[in-house]
Amino acid sequence: MESPPYKTVLSLGRFKVRKLQSGPPPDQANGAPKGPGESTPPPQPDSRQAEETDPPDYETTIDATPCYEFYAHSVPAGRTRKNRPSLDMLRNASTVKDKGVLCYSEHGGVQHPDTWVLSPSLEGDCGWSCEPGHLGSQAVPFLSTQVRCMLNIWGVILYLRLPWITAQAGIGLTWLIILMSTVVTAITGLSISAISTNGKVKSGGTYFLISRSLGPELGGSIGLLFSFANAVAVAMHVVGFSETVRDLLLETDSVIADPVNDIRIVGVLTVTVLLGIALAGMEWEAKAQVIFFIVIMISFVNYFIGTLIPATEEKQSKGYYSYRGDIFVQNIGPEWRGESGSFFGMFSIFFPSATGILAGANISGDLKDPAVAIPKGTLTAIFLTTLTYLAISATIGACVIRDASGSLNDTLGSINATGDCVGVGCGYGWNFTECTVAGTCEYGLANNYQTMSLVSGLSPLITAGIFAATLSSALACLVSAPKVFQCLCQDNLYPLIGFFAKGYGKNKEPLRAYALTFMVAIAFILIAELNTIAPIISNFFLCSYALINFSCFHATVTNPPGWRPSFRYFSKWTALFGAVISVVIMFLLTWWAALIVVGIIVVSLAYVTYKKPDVNWGSSVQAGTYNIALSYSVNLTEVEDHVKNFRPQCLVLTGPPSFRPALVDFVSAFTKNVSLMICGNVAGVSAQDVGSPGDEHVKWLNDRKVRSFYSLISAGELRSGARSLMQVSGLGRLKPNTVVLGYKQNWQTDSPHSLENYVGIIQDAFDCQIGVCVLRMRDGLDVSRTVRAHGECFCYGLQPPPSPQLTPFSAPLQGDNFKVVGADEQLETVFQAKQKKKSIDIYWLFDDGGLTLLIPYLLTRRKRWSHCKVRVFLSGQLTNAEEHREEIQQLLSKFRLIFPFPVGWLIGLFLWELALLSCFPPRSLPVVRKGACPSSLYMAWLETLSRDLHPPVIFIRGNQQDVLTFYCQ
């Protein structure tokens, strides 16, 4: 039987997944060729065969089938960058048939749907437009991350400080230090694995992971700290290498200058050579790491063989006796010595050795498959290196005593022997009492940093291992620091660091960042003291670990749909524990250094928060903010409104907000950080981009530091659009209760229909039980020029544009722009200026619930309005003026409206409530019965009250419901 072109490979109830079979369709296989444009219906012998062979009806749509290129930011070499058809293409483009295949035609061109190519090259994060050279793959995570992590963990501390730490803390506490470090690093490794498998990881390593998880605020600060810590780590490992070279020079009596300066000279020369290797490219650096790894493995074998070789007399004089039970027992407990002789002092020196777990993640941009290489390589490296540290600590503690002189004459039978022998060496015929008591012993675990060379079978191999471990770790840090810092600089979160963002060559190598790292490393190499440098970086790495673990915890708790790590072996509670324990250890090690690190984070966080960089990485902070907002919004719907909590939540009919900045600034002056503000824009029904979010308007509001939403609606006319905004704007309890609009300057010359619409908006607001504010300024409100806006523009009752080509209500579209008259980007208005000692005159003529008093009061709470004098004017009869004044004064006192200056009282006779704002008068908006007052008469009423007044005039009318109270409940 012929093989059908489509075969069902998975069936889920009514739904089936079908796969296209290779080879020609059955008809063509039977020798029935088709001409261009011919089509032969597939045979249908029975219903099942029809179900199996009928292909999807692709010929009735221009939808493109799913493909990798639609989702990827970059594509492999040899493949074309494609873009799926937009909704506009699917709905508006014409389609044609071309040889039986549906094609897409736009602007006269015909293309196959799968060949829509995006013209600009989309670059990935940190500006990488192409994938750099890859070090690893899914099949070989060992060579990519595991070796790199192990080499960085097997650093200077292992060879030169672990025996000394064992002497200070004893085998028991040394194991505790190792296991505590492993707990922190293992939990962090799980968190790194989860984060790194939640999407494609780009260049930037730890900074990239944290910043894309927690956002730029915390990510930027940790990027600075981690880059600096890696640069200092270069110095730490190079100093360890230089110490060994210095000791060799001392043994051969070939000192260059003096022991300290020799470390500096050798260190500077070494870091210069390492810089050259790093600049040669990742391929050379990777080859060097493999060689270093082989040398270290040989040195380990050499060491463990050495522990089994019986000790010579020379080695016994230096404290080595092979495996001895009493030596092991003697070295189990601690024996603290020197200024750093404490548990946490030893921990601070040892912990930098555990920081190598990030070496693989730091080169994430150079890995072919980071999601596989990072988890496997990192966790395996942690496990194997922990075993190594435990084994070396236990074996060397069982073979070497703490103090020995190194003199062959210090035997029990020698003439130098004292009467009372002190120490374990006495049981083996050696008397080191004199140097032990005087503290002048040069050998033993507590005194000789080169003890592993003493124990080994062949000491030069241990020296080679020290060279390999220190140089490999230094090289890894020297490569990591510039790449992390380059990514931080390319994100442009901080000023003055963009210079280091530039990359060179095919792989965008950060040469400038290399130079900076080189200079920082040299500065710390000049310290020339390993025990001083190591604690410095412990807090930086612990802080990084805390934030990595918190990133994993926060992402798991907020649980956004995008949090889908393929690595499942982690828990939010272990991640939280890892974050907390890292912070605790930071302060236990060096509290003042921990405060400095926290201070740096707080300052950088505050700066980025204030600057609000234009980045959007889909961080878990965004997800958390959404969850909190949604939860509170839903909970708020269950709370009944109360007069004590009333806030004027304003729908401001601004049109495009930049057209009427004074209207925006006025409302923002009393709603910012207090209540809801929505800038509403009613666009014509012919607007082509009505569905777009209006990002340019939101950006304008943000640049002006106005906290407002922007809402766009399409309607046939202004009144219907405004009514719809009143009805649907907001969410739950967060919905407008006050409408704010501009005064219609041209009401006398405009068409009757337009005038009816304008007055109708006020009436519609009252119908919806919503208060109204109308702002009038002497020179009008509309200051717009040619600006980007949504479709047709309604003039919102303001003065008509002077351009003769435009009607009062709409303007012709010109692409995405249309012409109206006026607007600079950020025009300063009178409401932004400091008001000094001006006056706010409130004409409280009729009781509207108190909105006429509340809005001016909210203004006086702002700093720039706080010195304004407030005067309240009342209407009444002269016969009872004083009695009325006292009554209102008592009422205001109960309202607790304590204005900055004593309230002045005047009696006048007015027909409407009016609030004059400071040399800005606010007044009352009149309310008339429906149908009892023509629109033109209503506007004449307002015109009489406000014409030719220099200060801004605000007409205010509440909805006759209380917004002020003098009760406590």
Order of alpha helices (4+ residues) and beta strands (2+ residues): beta-beta-alpha-alpha-alpha-beta-beta-beta-alpha-alpha-alpha-alpha-alpha-alpha-alpha-alpha-alpha-alpha-alpha-alpha-alpha-alpha-alpha-alpha-alpha-alpha-alpha-beta-alpha-beta-alpha-beta-alpha-beta-alpha-beta-beta-beta-beta-beta-alpha-beta-alpha-beta-beta-beta-alpha-beta
